[in-house]
Amino acid sequence: MAKLYFRYGAMNSGKSTGLLQAAFNYEERGQRVLLAKPGVDTKGDTSIVSRLGVTRAVDLVIPADGNVRELFAQASRGDAPEALVPHVDVPPVACLLVDEAQFLSPEQVDDLLRIAVLDNVPVLAYGIRTDFLTHAFPGAQRLLEVAHTLEELKTICRCGRKAVFNTRRVDGKIVFDGDQVAIDGEDVSYESLCASCYLEESGGRLG
């Protein structure tokens, strides 16, 4: 039986880079992989963008209300969603890799588990556990509950300790109010901090 893996870490811990490396490793051995990301993650449009500058187009963009197992089955056959006749000349999928998995719904995470267990395809999901207010993303919480294997990807705080929390900067200033999801870009960026530095910045506030 294949497994569902959740590889998580604070911002800048190399999650997207690790995903792209895993895809390369499979393909180097002649195995087919599918790459997916939630549609809410507009960074890079339909591509996964590593902070090291590596970019790769995904095979599957998951809508907020999408049935992930059905979408995976279509992509595995080489079908576009509207295709009526499946292609028969595509090799089987050796692994499904999902970037920014925290943005999935709990029901979509359950679909990832079904793909691993019922379809016998390993699923590697990469994401962060908590938002800038230290609250768990629903998708990440569900992954922590049902994934077969949990692996923390580590990064360091500005002080040199292990970073565990994410802070949001708007126009360069750290903020502690706002929507849970704000994709980093021109005005919004993130910094990963240890608990001590986070509490210092927040004035002792958590959540």
ChimeraX attribute file (.defattr): number of C-alpha atoms within 10 A of each C-alpha:
attribute: neighborCount
match mode: 1-to-1
recipient: residues
	/A:1	9
	/A:2	17
	/A:3	19
	/A:4	25
	/A:5	23
	/A:6	25
	/A:7	24
	/A:8	26
	/A:9	24
	/A:10	29
	/A:11	23
	/A:12	20
	/A:13	21
	/A:14	19
	/A:15	25
	/A:16	22
	/A:17	19
	/A:18	16
	/A:19	21
	/A:20	20
	/A:21	12
	/A:22	16
	/A:23	20
	/A:24	15
	/A:25	12
	/A:26	14
	/A:27	13
	/A:28	10
	/A:29	8
	/A:30	10
	/A:31	15
	/A:32	18
	/A:33	21
	/A:34	18
	/A:35	22
	/A:36	24
	/A:37	27
	/A:38	21
	/A:39	19
	/A:40	17
	/A:41	21
	/A:42	15
	/A:43	13
	/A:44	12
	/A:45	14
	/A:46	18
	/A:47	20
	/A:48	25
	/A:49	18
	/A:50	18
	/A:51	13
	/A:52	10
	/A:53	7
	/A:54	11
	/A:55	15
	/A:56	13
	/A:57	15
	/A:58	17
	/A:59	19
	/A:60	21
	/A:61	21
	/A:62	21
	/A:63	14
	/A:64	14
	/A:65	11
	/A:66	16
	/A:67	13
	/A:68	24
	/A:69	18
	/A:70	13
	/A:71	17
	/A:72	24
	/A:73	15
	/A:74	18
	/A:75	17
	/A:76	21
	/A:77	17
	/A:78	19
	/A:79	16
	/A:80	13
	/A:81	12
	/A:82	7
	/A:83	10
	/A:84	8
	/A:85	10
	/A:86	14
	/A:87	12
	/A:88	8
	/A:89	8
	/A:90	11
	/A:91	12
	/A:92	13
	/A:93	18
	/A:94	17
	/A:95	22
	/A:96	23
	/A:97	22
	/A:98	27
	/A:99	26
	/A:100	22
	/A:101	28
	/A:102	27
	/A:103	23
	/A:104	29
	/A:105	20
	/A:106	17
	/A:107	16
	/A:108	21
	/A:109	26
	/A:110	20
	/A:111	18
	/A:112	29
	/A:113	25
	/A:114	19
	/A:115	24
	/A:116	23
	/A:117	16
	/A:118	12
	/A:119	14
	/A:120	16
	/A:121	22
	/A:122	21
	/A:123	24
	/A:124	24
	/A:125	27
	/A:126	28
	/A:127	27
	/A:128	27
	/A:129	26
	/A:130	21
	/A:131	20
	/A:132	26
	/A:133	21
	/A:134	16
	/A:135	14
	/A:136	16
	/A:137	22
	/A:138	19
	/A:139	23
	/A:140	25
	/A:141	18
	/A:142	19
	/A:143	30
	/A:144	17
	/A:145	10
	/A:146	16
	/A:147	21
	/A:148	14
	/A:149	13
	/A:150	16
	/A:151	11
	/A:152	16
	/A:153	18
	/A:154	16
	/A:155	19
	/A:156	17
	/A:157	20
	/A:158	12
	/A:159	11
	/A:160	10
	/A:161	14
	/A:162	16
	/A:163	25
	/A:164	23
	/A:165	26
	/A:166	25
	/A:167	22
	/A:168	22
	/A:169	17
	/A:170	14
	/A:171	11
	/A:172	11
	/A:173	11
	/A:174	17
	/A:175	15
	/A:176	16
	/A:177	10
	/A:178	10
	/A:179	9
	/A:180	13
	/A:181	12
	/A:182	16
	/A:183	14
	/A:184	15
	/A:185	11
	/A:186	8
	/A:187	10
	/A:188	15
	/A:189	17
	/A:190	20
	/A:191	18
	/A:192	24
	/A:193	25
	/A:194	20
	/A:195	18
	/A:196	16
	/A:197	18
	/A:198	24
	/A:199	14
	/A:200	10
	/A:201	15
	/A:202	16
	/A:203	9
	/A:204	12
	/A:205	12
	/A:206	13
	/A:207	11
